């Protein structure tokens, strides 16, 4: 799941930079000093970046998780990612207005994150199980490998998509109408509310430090549970900021990266800088010189271990 989220990182990083540039005049109160043509240009030039990146981040996550899991399960990872993505779209409640079919953009972002994660795992497990059991269409050896691989994935992919089509159809008989609204109501909303609370944040940070004390990578363990929640909260903040509304959450992935993790897990940059400045121990100063560079990039493993 961690590697799957990293697939979305380049696009979301670009969106973050674009958003800063787009809103630079308003942030620094230059909007009244700059010509309206400049403000219009920034909005027009960067206005669609969010829709193509942040607001469809669940799409990147679905493909990334499925691709990574497919490699681990020793099936064709590329086709596993494509089938998982198609399964995700299968569950989408498409909207038809005046004979035009629309894809609900909010459900491709924060609102669809949990559905995307579950879909990626379930679809890839089904696909890999069938492919590894050799329930496939066999092609003669003379057929090029690329074409043969496509035919090999037909049956596993068809079964996986049929399963999700059945799931989609079952949800049409529920009060929610679709899987997205169901999970957002009964699972994602309560979890995000928990993840944005101060007690939950303190418990998560303390638990990470405690695991480090036992020699376990605490941040990797805790983040495997909390990252989807914090990332969803960050996306909701982005959506609110883009709409000109108040930011709803203090705690999110951005907050966690800036405050509890300055220099890495446990704000280790502070102790490194203090030790470099005032420590009398030659051993301690020498150690801190080696670990200060990674700490500026939030890598705390050297100093922690």
N, C-alpha and C positions, 0 to 999 in steps of 0.2 A: 504494500500500500504506500509505503514511503517513496519507493522508486516511481510508482505510478503518479503520485502527486508532483514529483520533480519534472515529469513530462510537461506539465503546464507552466513550469517556472519561467522559461525564456519569454513566453507570450505575456504572462502576467507581469514580469519585470519590465518589459517594454511598455505595457499599459500604465504601470505605475509612473514611469518617467514621463510618458506622454501626458498623463493627467497633471503632473506637476507643472509642465510647460504650459499646458492649456489654461490652468488656473493661476499661473504666476501673477498676472496683473491684479486679480482680485485678492489673492493671498497677501500681497504686499501693498495693497491699496493704490495700485498704479492705474486701475481701470478708469479713473476720472482724468488721468493725465495723458493716457495714450489715445490716439485717434480711434474712433469706432471701427474703422476699417481693419485695424490691427487686431482688435478683439474679435471681430467677425471672422477674420482669417484663422485665428487660433482655434476658435470653436468649430469652424467648418473643416479645418485640416485634421484636427485630432478628435473630432466628435464621434467618429465611427470606430475609433480604436477600441473603446471599452466593449462595444457590442461584439467585436471580433475576437476578444481575448478574455477579459474578466467575466463578462456576462455569459460566456459559453465554456467556462472552465471545467464544468462537469464532463463535457465531451472529451477534453484532453485526459482527464483523470480516468474515465472509463477505459479508453484505449490504452493508456499507460499501465494501469493495473493489469488488464487482461494480457497485454503483451509480456509484461514481466512475469506474471504467473504462468503464462503459457510456456515460457522458456524453462521455468522451474519444473513444470509438469511434463516436460519433454514432448510437447505437441508443437504444431506449427504456430509460432507466436504471432506472426503477421495475420494469419487467418483467424486466430483466436481473438485478436484485437478487433478485427473487422466484424466478426459475428457478435461479440459483446456490444459493440457500438450499435449494430443493427437491432440487437435485443433491447437496448436502452431506448432507441427511437420507437421501437414497437410499443413501449409502454407510454409514450408521450400522448397526452390528450390533444390531438390536433384540433384546431378550430377552423370552421368553415364559415366565411362571411361573404355573401354574394358570389357564391360559386368559386371563391378563392380560398385555398387551404393555407392556414398560417401555423407556424411552429411557435409555441409559447416560449418566448425568450427567457423569462425568469426561471423556468424549470430547467433550462440548460445551464444555469449558474448555481447560485446558492441553494435555491429551493430543490434542486434535483441532485444535490451532492450525495445524500445518503442512498437514494435510489440508484445512483450511478455506481457507488461503491459495491452495494449488494449485487447489482446486475453483473458487474465485471467479475466478481468472484464466482457467482452461481453459473453464469453462462460459460466461463472458461473451464470450470470443473466438469460440466456436462460435455462440452466439446472435447476436452482432453481425454475424458474417460472413454468416449466412443472411438476417438481416433487411436488411442493406445490399445483398445480392445480389437483393433483392426476391423471395425465395422465401417468399411469404406468401399468406394468403387475402385476396383483394380484396373489399371491401364497397362497395355503392352509396354515392354521395355523400349520399343522404338519411339514411343511418344516422348517429346521433350519434357524435361523434368518440371519446368514451370507449369506446363499444362497439366501434367500428371498430378502435381500437388493440388491444383485447383479442383480436379475431380475427386481426389482423396478427401477433400474437406467438404464435399457436397452433402453427404449423409450426416456427418456430425453437426454441420452447420444447420441443415434443415431441421433436424430433431431439436436442436437448441432453440431455434427461432419459433418452432411450433409450440414448445413449452412456454415461451414468453408470450406468444399470441394467446394461448389458453389463459395465462395469468391475467393478461390485459382484458380478456373477455369476462373473466370472473369478476374483476373489479367494477365492471360496468353495472353490476347488480347491487353494489354496495352504496351506502349513502355518500361516499366520497366520489365515486365515479371513476377514479383512476388511482394507480399506486402512488403517484407523487403526492397528491393531497392527503392520502391516508398516512404515509410515513411522515410527512411534514407535520401533520396534526398530532399523531400519537407517539412519535419517536423523536424527530429532529427538533421540534420546538422545545419540548422539555429538556432535552440534552443540551441544546444551545443555551437555554436559560441557566442550566446548572453550570455549564462551562464558563459563562460570563460572570458568575458570582465570585466574590472575593474568597469565601471559604473553600470553594472547589479549586480555585487557582492556588491558594496557599498549600492545600493538601497535595496537589499535583507537584508543586515545586519541592516541597519537603520530601515527598516520596522519591522523587528523582535523586535528591542528594543522599537519601538513605540507601538506595540501591547502589549508588557509586561507592559508598562506604564498604559494601560487601563485594566490591569488585565487578559489579554488573553495570553496563552502560545504562544509567538511569534515564537519561533523556530519550534514548531509543525506545525503551520500554514504555515510558509514560506517554511519549508523543504518539506511539502507535494507537493509543486510545483517544488522546485529546486532540491530535492534529486535525482530524476531520471536523471536530467541533469548532476549534479556533479558526480554521480556514473558512468555515461557513460564516462565522461571525464577521470575519474580515471582509468577505464578499458582501454581506449585508451592509456593512459600513460604507463600502465603495458605492453600492447602489443608492444608499441614502445621500451620500455626498454628491453623486452625479445628479441626483434629482433636486439638489438644493435643500434637502431636509436635514434635521438634526441627526448627528451621528448616534446610533442607538446603543453601541457597545463600547465600553472602555477596554475590557479584556478581549483580546483576539490574537491571531497569530502575529500581527504587527507589534502589538503591545508586548507579547511574550518575547519577541526577538529583540526589542529595544531595552526593556527594563530588567527582567530577571536574567537575561542571557547576554549582558554586555561582556564581551570577552569570552563568551561560552557559558556553559551550564554553571549557575551559581555566581554570576558576575565576577569571574576570576580576573578580569582585566584590572580591576581596582587593587586587588592584593598584589598583583604583579608590579604595577606602577609604584605602589607604596614601598614594596620591597626593594625595587631598583633605586629609589630615592633615599630611603632612610635606613635600610638594613646594613648591619655591620658585618654580617657573616659573608665571607668570601664565597663559600659554597652556595649560599642562597642567592647572592647576586649573580653568580655564574649561571645558576639554573634559570633564573628569571630572564637573563639575556637570551637564552635559547628558546624560551617559550613565549616571549612578548610578541614576536611577529605573528604567529598563528592566532594569538589572542585578539589581535586587531581585526581578524576575520571571523571572530566568534568560534574559534576552535579551541576547546578547553581540555581535550584529552591529554596533551603533553603535560600541562601543569597539574591536572587532577591525578593522573597516575603517578 
